[in-house]
Amino acid sequence: MMQGHDSEEVEIDLLDSDDSTDEGSFEERGEPLWKAPAVLEDEDSIDTCDLVEISDTRPLIVARDPRGINECLQVTFEDVIAEPVSLRSTDKVWFWSNALFEVCRVWIYRVLSLLLAVPMAVLSGLLFAVLSCFHIWMVQPCMRCTLIGTYWLQSLWAVVLEVVVGPLFTSAGRSCGGFSVHLAEE
């Protein structure tokens, strides 16, 4: 199974090189830790790997499931296939079946996501755009018009509750408040 590398938190100085006096950490100043430094000392010593690692989009690529929606899909070979002690295949069979399982799982997922991810992203985006537009321009204005048009009904209902229903239930509660129920085992 492909395993990701542990991400390390690296503090990057965002100040100019002549501002060498540090007045507190980045957290105390409220500055983000992941921004790329703006100062390059020598243009000839630029390494493309360093530029990729300090990219502003790097945090977006690392955290692809930040809310843990697909925790149940973390399946390894040992989660699916296990041989008991009494029945064993040869080591080479176990090794190659493990390797083929992982390769098939990863590459078939990559091929299917290549074929299906873009159309599904377009359809999902289209669906959410239509639903958002419908809600913003149709549902919400209609609800506001209904609430404005029925304000008199809301006021009337509040008066009915206050004048008729409130005193009725208050008197029923006071008259029933004198009763007490005692449960005893026989």
Rosetta silent file (secondary structure, phi, psi, omega in degrees, C-alpha in Angstrom):
SEQUENCE: MMQGHDSEEVEIDLLDSDDSTDEGSFEERGEPLWKAPAVLEDEDSIDTCDLVEISDTRPLIVARDPRGINECLQVTFEDVIAEPVSLRSTDKVWFWSNALFEVCRVWIYRVLSLLLAVPMAVLSGLLFAVLSCFHIWMVQPCMRCTLIGTYWLQSLWAVVLEVVVGPLFTSAGRSCGGFSVHLAEE
SCORE:     score description
SCORE:     0.000 S_00000001
   1 L     0.000  142.893  177.876    0.000    0.000    0.000 S_00000001
   2 L   -76.071  130.402  179.241    1.200    3.476   -0.739 S_00000001
   3 L  -116.722  137.556  179.846    1.861    5.328    2.467 S_00000001
   4 L   -79.686  157.599  177.728    2.096    9.093    2.729 S_00000001
   5 L   -84.241  151.642  178.947    4.949   10.857    4.393 S_00000001
   6 L   -71.059  132.595  179.751    4.431   12.613    7.687 S_00000001
   7 L   -83.850  139.284  179.580    3.982   16.308    7.183 S_00000001
   8 L  -110.055  144.067  177.281    6.191   18.547    9.248 S_00000001
   9 L   -88.823  119.629 -176.852    5.292   22.041   10.386 S_00000001
  10 L  -117.909  128.877  176.077    7.994   24.410    9.192 S_00000001
  11 L   -86.014  129.142 -179.091    8.149   28.040   10.179 S_00000001
  12 L  -117.597  127.478 -177.706    9.035   30.279    7.250 S_00000001
  13 L   -75.598  122.776 -178.924   10.144   33.842    7.879 S_00000001
  14 L   -96.434   -4.210 -178.265    7.972   36.260    5.907 S_00000001
  15 L   -83.750  161.896  176.061    9.911   39.371    6.861 S_00000001
  16 L   -65.643  159.219 -176.744   12.620   40.994    4.767 S_00000001
  17 L   -66.327  -23.402  179.596   16.161   39.814    5.446 S_00000001
  18 L   -80.452  -11.803  176.209   17.094   43.173    7.028 S_00000001
  19 L   -91.459   69.717 -174.401   14.364   42.727    9.695 S_00000001
  20 L   -82.907  -13.942  178.652   16.380   40.256   11.728 S_00000001
  21 L   -79.490  120.109 -177.233   14.940   41.238   15.087 S_00000001
  22 L   -99.377  119.992 -179.956   12.171   38.781   15.848 S_00000001
  23 L  -105.995   69.631  178.930    9.472   40.118   18.144 S_00000001
  24 L   102.297  167.316 -178.816    7.606   36.895   18.994 S_00000001
  25 L   -80.552  175.596 -178.850    6.699   33.779   17.084 S_00000001
  26 H   -65.716  -36.577 -179.491    4.490   33.616   13.996 S_00000001
  27 H   -64.603  -38.328 -179.074    1.498   32.474   16.064 S_00000001
  28 H   -68.442  -34.001 -179.718    1.807   35.510   18.338 S_00000001
  29 H   -83.509  -12.686  178.952    1.941   37.909   15.363 S_00000001
  30 L    79.189   22.654 -179.967   -0.993   36.143   13.653 S_00000001
  31 L   -96.843  144.709  178.812    0.930   35.427   10.439 S_00000001
  32 L   -69.882  146.072 -179.121    0.405   32.158    8.519 S_00000001
  33 L   -84.024  -18.730 -169.719    3.201   29.600    8.717 S_00000001
  34 L   -95.809   -1.967 -179.484    2.731   28.132    5.244 S_00000001
  35 L   -69.128  146.617  179.909    3.339   31.188    3.036 S_00000001
  36 L   -78.294  145.018  177.953    6.395   31.125    0.814 S_00000001
  37 L   -69.496  145.410 -177.417    9.233   33.544    1.518 S_00000001
  38 L   -91.059  -10.798 -173.639    9.414   36.493   -0.857 S_00000001
  39 L  -100.064  125.961  172.513   13.185   36.984   -0.639 S_00000001
  40 L  -115.926  126.392 -175.282   15.569   35.072   -2.927 S_00000001
  41 L   -76.028  -45.738 -176.861   19.253   35.590   -2.241 S_00000001
  42 L  -136.575  122.120 -176.891   20.740   34.332   -5.496 S_00000001
  43 H   -69.716  -23.048  179.802   18.721   33.713   -8.666 S_00000001
  44 H   -74.431  -22.043 -176.223   21.295   31.211   -9.980 S_00000001
  45 H   -96.067   22.372 -179.948   20.797   28.892   -7.010 S_00000001
  46 L   -74.801  127.652  177.930   17.058   28.368   -7.582 S_00000001
  47 L  -112.513  128.743 -175.011   16.127   24.707   -7.240 S_00000001
  48 H   -65.674  -31.439  178.465   12.803   23.639   -8.688 S_00000001
  49 H   -64.056  -39.869  178.543   12.199   21.078   -5.921 S_00000001
  50 H   -65.485  -36.278  179.520   12.460   23.804   -3.286 S_00000001
  51 H   -67.352  -37.067  179.031    9.992   25.945   -5.214 S_00000001
  52 H   -68.383  -38.358 -178.034    7.484   23.112   -5.366 S_00000001
  53 H   -71.301  -25.802 -179.121    7.794   22.443   -1.628 S_00000001
  54 L  -101.857   17.170 -179.149    7.183   26.079   -0.684 S_00000001
  55 L   -66.953  149.080  178.068    4.238   26.509   -3.026 S_00000001
  56 L   -69.894  -21.415 -178.672    1.085   28.148   -1.688 S_00000001
  57 L   -90.074   -4.999 -177.195   -1.011   25.241   -3.017 S_00000001
  58 H   -56.725  -43.557  178.624    0.950   22.534   -1.208 S_00000001
  59 H   -62.390  -28.103  179.242   -1.396   22.367    1.827 S_00000001
  60 H   -71.727  -31.911 -178.548   -4.352   21.801   -0.498 S_00000001
  61 H   -76.941  -35.522 -176.580   -2.702   18.791   -2.138 S_00000001
  62 H   -70.320  -45.675 -176.068   -1.698   17.081    1.113 S_00000001
  63 L   -95.635   87.125 -179.096   -5.104   17.195    2.822 S_00000001
  64 L   -90.406  -18.467  176.335   -7.476   15.595    0.324 S_00000001
  65 L  -134.091   66.529 -172.545   -9.911   14.296    2.960 S_00000001
  66 L   -67.179  -24.331 -179.174   -9.583   16.823    5.786 S_00000001
  67 L   -95.660    0.451  177.169  -12.952   15.956    7.362 S_00000001
  68 L    67.474   38.745 -178.272  -12.394   12.186    7.246 S_00000001
  69 L   -67.187  -36.703 -175.204  -15.406   11.447    5.057 S_00000001
  70 L  -109.054   44.511  178.426  -13.867    8.269    3.634 S_00000001
  71 H   -63.585  -30.964 -176.068  -12.281    6.745    6.747 S_00000001
  72 H   -72.878  -11.707 -176.254  -13.946    3.401    5.971 S_00000001
  73 H   -95.166   11.318  178.407  -12.064    3.035    2.656 S_00000001
  74 L   -85.910   82.269 -174.528   -8.595    2.624    4.153 S_00000001
  75 L  -108.551  132.297  174.579   -8.238   -1.034    3.175 S_00000001
  76 L  -114.733  174.221 -179.679   -4.972   -2.938    3.080 S_00000001
  77 H   -59.563  -41.421 -178.279   -4.136   -6.458    1.939 S_00000001
  78 H   -68.459  -22.043  176.747   -4.174   -7.729    5.529 S_00000001
  79 H   -76.230  -21.187 -175.010   -7.712   -6.380    6.010 S_00000001
  80 H  -105.242  -45.177 -173.844   -8.995   -8.517    3.128 S_00000001
  81 L  -121.194  130.077  177.671   -6.858  -11.672    2.979 S_00000001
  82 L  -146.526  134.765  178.449   -5.424  -13.567    5.928 S_00000001
  83 L  -102.362  131.437  176.228   -4.050  -17.108    6.163 S_00000001
  84 L   -72.199  169.279 -177.271   -4.454  -19.044    9.376 S_00000001
  85 L   -65.905  -34.411 -176.827   -1.479  -20.791   10.966 S_00000001
  86 L   -72.755  -24.721  179.913   -2.709  -24.254    9.918 S_00000001
  87 L  -123.804  118.254 -179.305   -2.908  -23.332    6.200 S_00000001
  88 L  -134.350  139.922  170.797   -0.046  -21.465    4.603 S_00000001
  89 L   -92.403  177.077 -179.993    1.005  -20.806    1.037 S_00000001
  90 L   -72.028  161.131 -178.221    4.621  -20.274    0.097 S_00000001
  91 H   -62.271  -38.101 -179.535    6.276  -16.962    0.883 S_00000001
  92 H   -66.472  -38.437  177.455    6.588  -16.044   -2.800 S_00000001
  93 H   -63.269  -44.586  179.546    2.858  -16.626   -3.393 S_00000001
  94 H   -63.602  -44.010 -179.752    2.025  -14.446   -0.389 S_00000001
  95 H   -62.450  -48.957 -176.839    4.461  -11.734   -1.482 S_00000001
  96 H   -71.027  -35.055  177.010    3.257  -11.625   -5.104 S_00000001
  97 H   -67.405  -37.314  175.404   -0.431  -11.779   -4.202 S_00000001
  98 H   -62.778  -47.786 -179.522    0.116   -8.878   -1.796 S_00000001
  99 H   -62.431  -45.278  179.893    1.973   -6.898   -4.464 S_00000001
 100 H   -65.311  -37.901  176.371   -0.660   -7.613   -7.144 S_00000001
 101 H   -58.851  -49.989 -177.452   -3.481   -6.692   -4.764 S_00000001
 102 H   -65.684  -44.090 -179.417   -1.911   -3.327   -3.995 S_00000001
 103 H   -64.133  -45.544  179.563   -0.962   -2.566   -7.595 S_00000001
 104 H   -63.647  -43.594 -178.873   -4.420   -3.512   -8.916 S_00000001
 105 H   -60.935  -46.057 -176.444   -6.182   -1.568   -6.178 S_00000001
 106 H   -71.962  -47.523 -174.235   -4.148    1.585   -6.764 S_00000001
 107 H   -74.724  -34.706  176.500   -3.985    1.543  -10.565 S_00000001
 108 H   -67.721  -38.768  174.835   -7.589    0.531  -11.181 S_00000001
 109 H   -61.591  -43.230 -179.522   -8.661    3.322   -8.837 S_00000001
 110 H   -63.687  -42.431 -179.791   -6.427    5.772  -10.724 S_00000001
 111 H   -66.897  -45.070  179.522   -7.777    4.711  -14.122 S_00000001
 112 H   -65.545  -39.151  178.139  -11.400    4.829  -12.961 S_00000001
 113 H   -68.501  -31.998  175.577  -10.905    8.193  -11.285 S_00000001
 114 H   -64.367  -40.328 -178.270   -9.264    9.489  -14.463 S_00000001
 115 H   -79.429  -32.784 -171.929  -12.282    8.390  -16.480 S_00000001
 116 H  -107.627  -23.089 -172.234  -15.012    9.301  -13.984 S_00000001
 117 H   -65.447  -45.691 -177.621  -13.708   12.097  -11.732 S_00000001
 118 H   -66.664  -47.192  177.079  -13.884   14.949  -14.237 S_00000001
 119 H   -63.411  -38.230  178.658  -17.411   14.164  -15.516 S_00000001
 120 H   -68.047  -35.831  177.325  -18.666   13.616  -11.953 S_00000001
 121 H   -65.590  -40.678  178.202  -17.048   16.870  -10.813 S_00000001
 122 H   -65.271  -45.179  179.724  -18.744   18.716  -13.682 S_00000001
 123 H   -65.431  -41.422  178.313  -22.124   17.110  -12.933 S_00000001
 124 H   -65.062  -43.733  177.693  -21.795   17.780   -9.188 S_00000001
 125 H   -62.009  -42.148  177.761  -20.763   21.366   -9.804 S_00000001
 126 H   -62.714  -45.222  179.705  -23.667   21.832  -12.210 S_00000001
 127 H   -62.051  -47.538 -179.251  -26.127   20.302   -9.726 S_00000001
 128 H   -68.122  -32.853  176.607  -24.920   22.441   -6.810 S_00000001
 129 H   -66.768  -43.562  179.241  -24.900   25.556   -8.983 S_00000001
 130 H   -64.838  -44.630  179.378  -28.499   24.949  -10.109 S_00000001
 131 H   -64.010  -41.074  178.504  -29.637   24.200   -6.547 S_00000001
 132 H   -64.523  -45.381  179.121  -27.869   27.285   -5.187 S_00000001
 133 H   -62.475  -43.847  178.813  -29.318   29.513   -7.902 S_00000001
 134 H   -61.662  -43.245 -179.273  -32.787   28.071   -7.370 S_00000001
 135 H   -67.560  -44.129 -176.612  -32.549   28.599   -3.605 S_00000001
 136 H   -69.391  -43.671 -171.684  -31.121   32.123   -3.834 S_00000001
 137 H   -99.534  -12.109 -178.590  -33.392   33.464   -6.587 S_00000001
 138 H  -120.103  -57.807 -171.757  -36.602   31.441   -6.136 S_00000001
 139 H   -67.720  -52.804 -176.022  -37.065   29.794   -2.735 S_00000001
 140 H   -62.711  -45.855  176.241  -35.747   32.520   -0.450 S_00000001
 141 H   -62.599  -37.838  178.151  -37.650   35.422   -2.131 S_00000001
 142 H   -65.034  -39.345  177.858  -40.873   33.377   -2.132 S_00000001
 143 H   -65.534  -40.797  178.396  -40.423   32.598    1.563 S_00000001
 144 H   -64.209  -43.655  178.321  -39.814   36.288    2.311 S_00000001
 145 H   -62.100  -40.658  178.501  -42.908   37.320    0.333 S_00000001
 146 H   -64.386  -44.429  179.310  -44.977   34.716    2.171 S_00000001
 147 H   -64.888  -38.518  178.134  -43.699   35.875    5.563 S_00000001
 148 H   -68.224  -42.032 -178.494  -44.392   39.512    4.700 S_00000001
 149 H   -70.493  -26.267 -178.237  -47.850   38.687    3.349 S_00000001
 150 L  -106.890   22.725  178.945  -48.814   36.587    6.349 S_00000001
 151 H   -64.053  -37.047  178.584  -47.511   38.894    9.057 S_00000001
 152 H   -62.972  -35.742  179.040  -51.077   39.729   10.072 S_00000001
 153 H   -68.870  -38.350  176.137  -51.770   36.001   10.491 S_00000001
 154 H   -63.339  -42.266  178.902  -48.705   35.633   12.721 S_00000001
 155 H   -65.099  -43.375  178.530  -49.887   38.561   14.846 S_00000001
 156 H   -61.905  -44.394  179.586  -53.436   37.142   15.078 S_00000001
 157 H   -63.132  -38.692  177.334  -52.128   33.718   16.070 S_00000001
 158 H   -64.483  -39.114  178.161  -49.942   35.292   18.790 S_00000001
 159 H   -67.076  -43.454  178.689  -52.994   37.131   20.197 S_00000001
 160 H   -60.778  -43.854  178.657  -55.124   33.934   20.141 S_00000001
 161 H   -63.154  -40.780 -176.518  -52.405   32.032   21.978 S_00000001
 162 H   -73.988  -37.577 -174.016  -51.996   34.800   24.542 S_00000001
 163 H   -89.220  -40.300 -172.801  -55.721   35.472   25.153 S_00000001
 164 H  -103.439  -57.421 -171.376  -57.361   32.037   24.768 S_00000001
 165 H   -72.462  -41.108 -178.876  -54.887   29.139   24.863 S_00000001
 166 H   -59.550  -53.930  178.677  -52.490   30.524   27.495 S_00000001
 167 H   -63.511  -35.101  179.674  -55.092   31.145   30.238 S_00000001
 168 H   -60.863  -49.250 -178.971  -56.863   27.849   29.435 S_00000001
 169 H   -72.709  -29.857  176.048  -53.719   25.771   29.965 S_00000001
 170 H   -65.420  -45.718  178.737  -52.672   27.873   32.971 S_00000001
 171 H   -67.117  -37.605  177.435  -55.994   27.206   34.722 S_00000001
 172 H   -65.096  -38.217  178.251  -55.879   23.504   33.759 S_00000001
 173 H   -67.254  -38.225  178.987  -52.372   23.280   35.188 S_00000001
 174 H   -70.078  -39.423 -179.751  -53.405   24.958   38.456 S_00000001
 175 H   -70.927  -33.340  178.444  -56.468   22.759   38.869 S_00000001
 176 H   -86.160   -9.188 -178.266  -54.494   19.570   38.196 S_00000001
 177 L   -70.575  -18.838  179.816  -51.572   20.714   40.330 S_00000001
 178 L   -80.684  -16.813  179.749  -53.332   19.654   43.527 S_00000001
 179 L   -78.330  145.623  173.367  -53.462   16.016   42.508 S_00000001
 180 L  -137.205  144.388 -177.787  -50.657   13.730   43.543 S_00000001
 181 L  -116.667  128.207  177.285  -50.053   10.140   42.522 S_00000001
 182 L  -116.649  126.009  178.625  -48.326    7.663   44.821 S_00000001
 183 L  -100.224  132.373  179.019  -47.176    4.335   43.408 S_00000001
 184 L  -136.388  145.329  177.470  -46.888    1.398   45.775 S_00000001
 185 L   -85.065  140.669  179.158  -46.084   -2.232   45.219 S_00000001
 186 L  -103.353    0.000    0.000  -48.680   -4.739   46.397 S_00000001
